[in-house]
Amino acid sequence: MRISVIIPAFNAASTIEQTLQSVLDQTTVPFEVIVVDDGSTDRTSVVVHEFTGLPIKVLTQSNQGLGAARNAGMEIATGEAYAFLDADDLWISTKLEVAFNALRAHENTDWFYTPILEWDGENKRRRSCPKIHSIEDFLAYNPIVPSTVVMRNTLAFQWEHRRSMQEDVGAYLKLFTKGVYPRKIPQIGTLYRVDYGMTQDLDDHYLKVFKAVDDALKNGFLTETQFALYKVRKAYEAARTYRKRGDQDSRHIWKSKLKEAGKKCHIPLKLRLRIWLLA
């Protein structure tokens, strides 16, 4: 089973060397590593070309966004499976090994994901990562980070390429509505960097997420109640993040949004407990 690693990169000169090193340190060697330079204006391309020890292909394109960059990488990949990694995240050294074993052991499963450790460069925190058997499971806990995803090249899948929307959520929902759910690999596979920068950056992130889910709602991929559940989850995440920052005004704004959305859906017990602890 040949696995192509696909890394979209935009102005990632400060992080991509460490990211590539985490691929080089894998216990299972990837078949190829495709770095899609998405219109970087810093030294990203130089850092990648100077990195040795990996079979790296570099694809350069104008800046089109993460989704379009991943899609472009998939178009030129020649492996039987794709493993995605963002240019500021890191893999645990056994990530590809457990992915390879899962692909071999579960031939009827088209895609997989692993748990993550949220990481701010210093501290690490394990994110809840339940199995996904329904759209509600995904909407309530949102456990799938792109840097954990491994999929067969036979799966009909495209990342969202419209830059006004989050590139992953809507794409996953399209698969779920077809009954195509991923299998969870139990081992932690990724250090997921959590650094949203300024408040505006974080708010912009959530705006893109809600646009993607609203698009799924309009296209009949989920119901109003399911949309409300996702709003609860994301509002909880935002309120938690602002609490950690000490930004009480933003925290209260998102808690209000959480309460409003919560009136329109049933909130699973585990999520309700987390919301209660947020008070």
C-alpha positions as CSV (number, residue, x, y, z in Angstrom):
1,M,0.0,0.0,0.0
2,R,1.7,3.2,-1.2
3,I,0.7,6.3,0.8
4,S,1.1,9.8,-0.6
5,V,1.5,12.5,2.0
6,I,-0.2,15.8,0.9
7,I,0.9,19.1,2.6
8,P,-0.7,22.4,1.7
9,A,1.5,25.3,2.6
10,F,1.0,29.1,2.6
11,N,3.7,31.3,4.2
12,A,4.8,28.3,6.4
13,A,8.5,29.0,6.4
14,S,8.6,29.1,10.2
15,T,6.9,25.7,10.7
16,I,7.2,23.5,7.7
17,E,10.7,22.2,8.4
18,Q,9.5,20.8,11.7
19,T,6.4,19.4,10.0
20,L,8.6,17.6,7.3
21,Q,10.9,16.3,10.1
22,S,7.9,14.6,11.7
23,V,7.2,12.9,8.4
24,L,10.9,11.9,8.1
25,D,10.7,10.4,11.6
26,Q,7.9,8.0,10.7
27,T,8.4,4.3,11.4
28,T,6.8,3.7,8.0
29,V,8.3,5.6,5.1
30,P,5.8,7.4,2.8
31,F,5.8,6.6,-0.9
32,E,5.9,10.3,-1.7
33,V,5.4,13.7,-0.1
34,I,3.6,16.4,-2.1
35,V,4.0,19.9,-0.8
36,V,1.5,22.3,-2.5
37,D,3.0,25.8,-2.2
38,D,-0.2,27.9,-2.3
39,G,1.2,31.2,-3.4
40,S,3.6,31.7,-0.5
41,T,5.5,35.1,-0.3
42,D,8.0,34.0,2.3
43,R,10.8,31.3,2.2
44,T,8.4,28.3,2.3
45,S,9.6,27.0,-1.1
46,V,13.3,27.5,-0.1
47,V,12.9,25.6,3.2
48,V,11.1,22.7,1.4
49,H,13.7,22.5,-1.4
50,E,16.5,22.5,1.1
51,F,15.0,19.6,3.2
52,T,16.6,16.3,2.5
53,G,15.7,12.7,3.2
54,L,12.2,12.5,1.8
55,P,10.8,11.9,-1.7
56,I,9.3,15.4,-2.0
57,K,7.4,16.8,-5.0
58,V,6.7,20.5,-4.9
59,L,3.6,21.9,-6.7
60,T,3.4,25.7,-6.9
61,Q,0.2,27.5,-7.6
62,S,-1.4,30.9,-7.0
63,N,-3.0,31.4,-3.6
64,Q,-6.3,29.6,-3.7
65,G,-6.8,28.3,-0.1
66,L,-6.3,25.1,1.8
67,G,-9.1,23.1,0.2
68,A,-7.9,23.9,-3.4
69,A,-4.3,23.2,-2.4
70,R,-5.2,19.7,-1.0
71,N,-7.3,19.0,-4.1
72,A,-4.4,19.9,-6.3
73,G,-2.1,17.6,-4.4
74,M,-4.6,14.7,-4.8
75,E,-4.6,15.3,-8.6
76,I,-0.9,14.6,-9.0
77,A,-0.5,12.0,-6.2
78,T,0.2,8.5,-7.4
79,G,-0.2,6.5,-4.2
80,E,-3.1,4.2,-3.4
81,A,-4.0,6.3,-0.4
82,Y,-3.6,9.9,0.7
83,A,-2.5,11.1,4.2
84,F,-3.1,14.8,4.8
85,L,-0.9,17.0,7.0
86,D,-1.1,20.8,7.4
87,A,2.2,22.7,7.3
88,D,2.0,23.8,11.0
89,D,1.0,20.4,12.5
90,L,3.2,17.4,13.4
91,W,2.7,13.7,13.3
92,I,3.4,11.2,16.0
93,S,6.2,8.9,14.7
94,T,3.8,5.9,14.3
95,K,1.1,7.8,12.5
96,L,1.7,6.3,9.0
97,E,2.4,2.8,10.5
98,V,-1.0,2.6,12.2
99,A,-2.7,4.1,9.1
100,F,-1.0,1.5,6.8
101,N,-2.1,-1.3,9.1
102,A,-5.7,0.1,9.2
103,L,-5.8,0.3,5.4
104,R,-4.7,-3.3,5.2
105,A,-7.0,-4.6,7.9
106,H,-10.2,-2.9,6.9
107,E,-10.4,-3.2,3.1
108,N,-14.0,-2.1,3.0
109,T,-13.4,1.2,4.8
110,D,-12.5,4.2,2.5
111,W,-11.2,6.7,5.1
112,F,-9.9,6.9,8.6
113,Y,-9.0,9.4,11.3
114,T,-7.0,9.4,14.6
115,P,-7.3,11.3,17.9
116,I,-5.2,14.5,18.3
117,L,-3.3,16.3,20.9
118,E,-4.1,20.0,20.8
119,W,-0.8,21.8,21.0
120,D,0.2,25.5,21.5
121,G,3.9,24.9,21.0
122,E,4.4,24.1,24.6
123,N,1.4,22.5,26.3
124,K,-0.6,19.5,25.0
125,R,-4.2,18.5,25.6
126,R,-6.0,15.5,24.3
127,R,-9.2,16.4,22.4
128,S,-12.2,14.2,22.9
129,C,-12.4,11.9,19.9
130,P,-15.5,9.6,19.8
131,K,-16.3,7.2,17.0
132,I,-18.7,8.6,14.3
133,H,-21.8,6.6,13.5
134,S,-24.1,9.4,12.6
135,I,-24.1,13.1,11.5
136,E,-25.1,14.0,15.1
137,D,-21.9,12.4,16.4
138,F,-19.8,14.6,14.2
139,L,-21.8,17.7,14.8
140,A,-21.7,17.3,18.6
141,Y,-18.0,16.5,18.9
142,N,-16.3,17.5,15.6
143,P,-13.3,15.1,16.1
144,I,-11.9,15.0,12.5
145,V,-9.0,17.3,11.9
146,P,-7.6,17.2,8.3
147,S,-4.1,16.4,9.5
148,T,-5.5,13.1,10.9
149,V,-7.3,12.0,7.7
150,V,-6.1,9.1,5.6
151,M,-8.2,7.9,2.6
152,R,-8.1,5.6,-0.3
153,N,-7.6,7.2,-3.8
154,T,-10.8,5.4,-4.9
155,L,-13.0,7.5,-2.6
156,A,-15.0,10.2,-4.5
157,F,-14.0,13.2,-2.4
158,Q,-13.1,16.8,-2.8
159,W,-12.2,19.4,-0.2
160,E,-14.3,22.6,-0.2
161,H,-12.5,25.0,-2.5
162,R,-14.6,28.1,-1.9
163,R,-12.5,30.4,0.3
164,S,-15.4,31.9,2.1
165,M,-16.1,28.5,3.7
166,Q,-14.2,26.1,6.0
167,E,-12.7,23.6,3.7
168,D,-13.4,20.4,5.6
169,V,-16.8,20.4,7.4
170,G,-19.0,20.6,4.3
171,A,-16.9,18.0,2.5
172,Y,-17.3,15.6,5.4
173,L,-21.1,16.2,5.6
174,K,-21.4,15.2,1.9
175,L,-19.9,11.8,2.6
176,F,-22.0,11.3,5.7
177,T,-25.2,11.9,3.8
178,K,-24.1,9.0,1.5
179,G,-23.6,6.8,4.5
180,V,-19.8,6.9,4.0
181,Y,-18.4,7.2,7.6
182,P,-14.7,7.0,8.6
183,R,-13.2,4.4,10.9
184,K,-11.5,5.8,14.0
185,I,-7.9,4.6,14.5
186,P,-7.5,4.5,18.4
187,Q,-3.9,5.7,18.5
188,I,-3.1,9.4,18.7
189,G,-1.6,10.4,15.4
190,T,-1.2,14.2,15.3
191,L,-0.1,17.2,17.3
192,Y,-2.6,19.8,16.2
193,R,-1.4,23.4,16.6
194,V,-4.0,25.7,18.2
195,D,-3.1,29.3,17.5
196,Y,-5.8,31.5,16.2
197,G,-3.9,34.7,16.8
198,M,-6.0,37.7,17.2
199,T,-9.7,37.7,18.2
200,Q,-10.7,38.7,14.6
201,D,-8.9,35.6,13.3
202,L,-10.8,33.3,15.6
203,D,-14.1,35.0,14.7
204,D,-13.3,34.7,11.0
205,H,-12.6,31.0,11.5
206,Y,-16.0,30.4,13.0
207,L,-17.7,32.5,10.4
208,K,-16.2,30.2,7.6
209,V,-17.3,27.1,9.6
210,F,-20.9,28.3,9.9
211,K,-21.1,29.3,6.2
212,A,-20.0,25.8,5.3
213,V,-22.6,24.2,7.5
214,D,-25.3,26.6,6.3
215,D,-24.4,25.6,2.8
216,A,-24.9,22.0,3.7
217,L,-28.3,22.9,5.3
218,K,-29.4,24.7,2.1
219,N,-28.4,21.7,0.0
220,G,-30.4,19.3,2.2
221,F,-27.4,17.5,3.8
222,L,-28.6,18.2,7.3
223,T,-31.6,19.6,9.2
224,E,-32.2,22.8,11.1
225,T,-32.0,20.8,14.4
226,Q,-28.6,19.4,13.3
227,F,-27.4,22.8,12.3
228,A,-28.3,24.1,15.8
229,L,-26.4,21.3,17.4
230,Y,-23.3,22.2,15.5
231,K,-23.7,25.9,16.5
232,V,-23.8,24.7,20.1
233,R,-20.6,22.8,19.7
234,K,-18.7,25.6,17.9
235,A,-20.0,28.2,20.3
236,Y,-18.8,26.1,23.2
237,E,-15.3,25.8,21.6
238,A,-15.1,29.6,21.1
239,A,-16.3,30.4,24.6
240,R,-13.7,27.9,26.0
241,T,-10.9,29.4,24.0
242,Y,-11.8,33.0,25.0
243,R,-12.0,31.9,28.7
244,K,-8.4,30.6,28.4
245,R,-7.3,33.9,26.9
246,G,-9.0,35.9,29.7
247,D,-11.2,37.6,27.2
248,Q,-14.4,37.7,29.2
249,D,-16.4,39.9,26.9
250,S,-16.0,37.6,23.9
251,R,-16.6,34.6,26.2
252,H,-20.0,36.0,27.2
253,I,-20.9,36.8,23.6
254,W,-20.3,33.2,22.6
255,K,-22.0,31.7,25.6
256,S,-25.1,33.7,24.7
257,K,-24.9,32.2,21.1
258,L,-24.6,28.8,22.7
259,K,-27.7,29.2,24.8
260,E,-29.7,30.5,21.9
261,A,-28.7,27.6,19.7
262,G,-29.3,25.1,22.5
263,K,-33.0,26.0,22.6
264,K,-33.4,24.4,19.1
265,C,-31.8,21.0,19.6
266,H,-31.0,18.1,22.0
267,I,-27.5,18.4,23.5
268,P,-25.8,15.1,24.2
269,L,-25.0,14.5,27.9
270,K,-21.2,14.7,27.5
271,L,-21.4,18.0,25.7
272,R,-23.9,19.3,28.3
273,L,-21.4,18.5,31.1
274,R,-18.6,20.4,29.3
275,I,-20.9,23.4,28.9
276,W,-21.8,23.2,32.6
277,L,-18.1,23.2,33.5
278,L,-17.5,26.2,31.3
279,A,-19.7,28.4,33.5
